[in-house]
Amino acid sequence: DAFGGRYAIDLVPVDARGRSGPIGWRTLLATEDPTGFAGWGRPVAAPVGGVVALVHDGEPDARVRRSPLAYPGFALTQAARARRGLPGLAGNCVVIDVGAGGPFVLVAHLRNGSVGVRPGERVAAGQPIGVCGNSGNSTQPHVHLQVSDSLDWTTARGLPLAFTAYRTESGIVREAVPDEAQVIESA
């Protein structure tokens, strides 16, 4: 349950063809520019209401690493990111305290300079808090979402989460967690 991420979900935006980004020679052989990806710069809303407990901004956005040739370099720097703690892993992020002292909802990998809320600020579910980026321990633009019982990431335990409602190609699903690789949208 490292860093309270046992039940974490990665939300990877895709285009109308179901792709997170363009396919080209760089996809197979090199790193890619994140700005051409479906998620890059898309608004990110607070998934719950609460009080902002913590924000971090100022981490650079990395190049995309989907290539089997580009990934080993990323993997070799994993330990260094973990040693930096939350900034190295979550990158630019917002943590929302849902109650008085938890649970805490982490929204991570926001674009550098995009965090639009401050600690102590009350936010409502659906309120813009930043935009999707590729900061921290991220190989392509996406939003990492997790719930934990503590702000001490070295001892935090992950807590299960569910979406109130989302839409799939089969219809609206309520109070559930999407299947891995399932394409969903807001209901």
C-alpha positions as CSV (number, residue, x, y, z in Angstrom):
1,D,0.0,0.0,0.0
2,A,2.9,2.3,-0.8
3,F,2.0,6.0,-0.4
4,G,-1.7,5.0,0.3
5,G,-2.2,4.1,-3.3
6,R,-3.7,0.6,-3.0
7,Y,-7.0,1.6,-4.6
8,A,-5.7,4.4,-6.9
9,I,-7.2,5.0,-10.3
10,D,-5.4,6.5,-13.3
11,L,-7.8,8.4,-15.6
12,V,-6.2,8.5,-19.1
13,P,-8.2,10.8,-21.5
14,V,-8.6,9.4,-25.0
15,D,-9.7,10.8,-28.3
16,A,-12.7,9.7,-30.4
17,R,-10.7,6.7,-31.6
18,G,-9.9,5.6,-28.1
19,R,-6.2,6.7,-28.3
20,S,-4.4,8.7,-25.6
21,G,-2.1,10.2,-28.2
22,P,-0.9,10.1,-31.8
23,I,0.8,7.0,-33.1
24,G,4.1,7.6,-34.9
25,W,7.7,6.4,-35.1
26,R,8.4,8.1,-31.7
27,T,5.8,5.9,-30.1
28,L,8.0,2.9,-30.8
29,L,11.5,4.4,-30.6
30,A,11.7,7.5,-28.5
31,T,10.0,10.0,-26.1
32,E,7.1,12.1,-27.3
33,D,5.9,15.7,-26.7
34,P,3.0,15.6,-24.2
35,T,1.2,18.5,-25.8
36,G,-0.3,16.3,-28.6
37,F,-2.0,14.0,-26.2
38,A,-5.8,13.9,-25.6
39,G,-5.5,14.7,-21.9
40,W,-2.9,17.5,-22.1
41,G,-4.4,20.8,-20.8
42,R,-7.9,19.4,-20.2
43,P,-9.5,20.9,-17.1
44,V,-9.4,18.9,-14.0
45,A,-12.3,19.3,-11.5
46,A,-12.4,18.5,-7.8
47,P,-13.8,15.0,-7.5
48,V,-15.3,15.8,-4.1
49,G,-16.0,18.8,-1.9
50,G,-13.9,19.6,1.1
51,V,-11.0,21.7,2.2
52,V,-7.7,21.8,0.3
53,A,-5.2,20.3,2.7
54,L,-2.2,20.5,0.5
55,V,-1.0,21.7,-3.0
56,H,2.2,21.3,-4.8
57,D,3.0,23.1,-8.1
58,G,6.3,23.8,-9.9
59,E,7.3,20.3,-11.0
60,P,8.2,20.1,-14.7
61,D,6.1,18.1,-17.1
62,A,8.0,15.2,-18.6
63,R,8.2,13.9,-22.1
64,V,5.9,10.9,-22.8
65,R,7.4,7.5,-22.5
66,R,5.3,4.8,-24.3
67,S,8.3,3.4,-26.2
68,P,9.8,0.2,-24.9
69,L,13.2,1.9,-25.7
70,A,12.4,5.0,-23.7
71,Y,10.9,3.3,-20.7
72,P,14.1,1.9,-19.1
73,G,15.5,5.4,-18.5
74,F,12.3,6.3,-16.7
75,A,12.4,3.1,-14.6
76,L,16.0,3.7,-13.6
77,T,15.0,7.1,-12.1
78,Q,12.0,5.6,-10.2
79,A,13.9,5.3,-6.9
80,A,15.0,8.9,-7.0
81,R,11.4,10.1,-7.5
82,A,10.3,7.9,-4.6
83,R,13.0,9.4,-2.3
84,R,11.5,12.9,-3.1
85,G,8.2,11.8,-1.7
86,L,5.0,13.4,-2.8
87,P,6.5,16.0,-5.2
88,G,8.5,13.3,-7.0
89,L,5.7,10.8,-7.3
90,A,2.5,12.9,-7.6
91,G,4.1,15.9,-9.3
92,N,1.8,18.9,-9.3
93,C,-1.1,17.9,-7.2
94,V,-4.0,18.9,-4.9
95,V,-5.1,17.0,-1.8
96,I,-8.6,17.5,-0.5
97,D,-9.6,16.8,3.1
98,V,-13.1,15.4,2.8
99,G,-13.8,15.5,6.6
100,A,-12.1,17.0,9.5
101,G,-8.8,15.1,9.3
102,G,-9.6,12.8,6.5
103,P,-10.1,10.9,4.4
104,F,-7.9,12.7,1.9
105,V,-8.3,12.7,-1.9
106,L,-5.2,13.1,-4.0
107,V,-5.4,14.4,-7.5
108,A,-2.0,14.1,-9.1
109,H,0.1,14.7,-12.3
110,L,-1.4,18.2,-13.0
111,R,0.4,20.5,-15.5
112,N,3.1,22.7,-14.2
113,G,1.7,26.1,-13.2
114,S,-1.9,25.0,-13.4
115,V,-2.9,24.4,-9.8
116,G,-5.6,26.9,-9.1
117,V,-6.5,26.4,-5.5
118,R,-4.7,27.1,-2.2
119,P,-4.4,25.2,1.1
120,G,-7.3,26.0,3.4
121,E,-9.6,26.9,0.5
122,R,-13.0,25.2,0.5
123,V,-13.8,23.5,-2.9
124,A,-17.0,22.0,-4.3
125,A,-17.2,18.9,-6.3
126,G,-16.8,19.8,-9.9
127,Q,-14.9,23.0,-9.2
128,P,-11.8,23.5,-11.5
129,I,-8.6,22.8,-9.6
130,G,-6.0,22.6,-12.4
131,V,-5.4,21.0,-15.8
132,C,-4.1,17.6,-16.8
133,G,-0.3,17.3,-17.3
134,N,2.5,14.9,-17.1
135,S,4.4,15.7,-13.9
136,G,5.8,13.4,-11.3
137,N,5.8,9.7,-11.8
138,S,3.9,9.8,-15.0
139,T,4.6,8.3,-18.4
140,Q,1.8,10.1,-20.3
141,P,-0.8,12.8,-19.5
142,H,-3.4,11.5,-17.1
143,V,-4.9,12.2,-13.7
144,H,-4.1,9.9,-10.8
145,L,-6.8,9.7,-8.2
146,Q,-6.6,8.1,-4.8
147,V,-8.1,8.2,-1.3
148,S,-6.0,7.6,1.8
149,D,-6.4,7.9,5.6
150,S,-3.5,10.2,6.2
151,L,-1.3,13.0,4.9
152,D,1.8,11.1,6.1
153,W,2.4,9.3,2.8
154,T,5.0,6.9,4.4
155,T,2.3,5.3,6.6
156,A,-0.9,6.2,4.7
157,R,-3.3,3.4,3.9
158,G,-5.3,3.5,0.7
159,L,-9.1,3.5,1.0
160,P,-11.6,2.2,-1.6
161,L,-13.3,4.7,-3.8
162,A,-16.3,4.6,-6.2
163,F,-17.7,7.1,-8.7
164,T,-21.2,8.4,-8.1
165,A,-22.1,7.9,-11.7
166,Y,-20.3,7.5,-15.1
167,R,-21.3,6.7,-18.6
168,T,-20.1,3.7,-20.7
169,E,-21.1,2.6,-24.1
170,S,-23.7,0.4,-22.4
171,G,-25.3,3.3,-20.4
172,I,-25.0,5.0,-17.0
173,V,-23.3,3.2,-14.1
174,R,-23.9,4.3,-10.6
175,E,-21.8,3.9,-7.4
176,A,-19.1,1.8,-9.0
177,V,-15.5,1.6,-10.0
178,P,-14.7,1.3,-13.8
179,D,-13.0,-1.9,-15.0
180,E,-9.3,-1.5,-16.0
181,A,-9.0,0.0,-19.5
182,Q,-12.7,0.7,-19.6
183,V,-13.5,3.9,-21.5
184,I,-15.9,6.1,-19.4
185,E,-17.1,9.7,-19.4
186,S,-19.0,11.9,-17.0
187,A,-22.7,11.0,-16.6
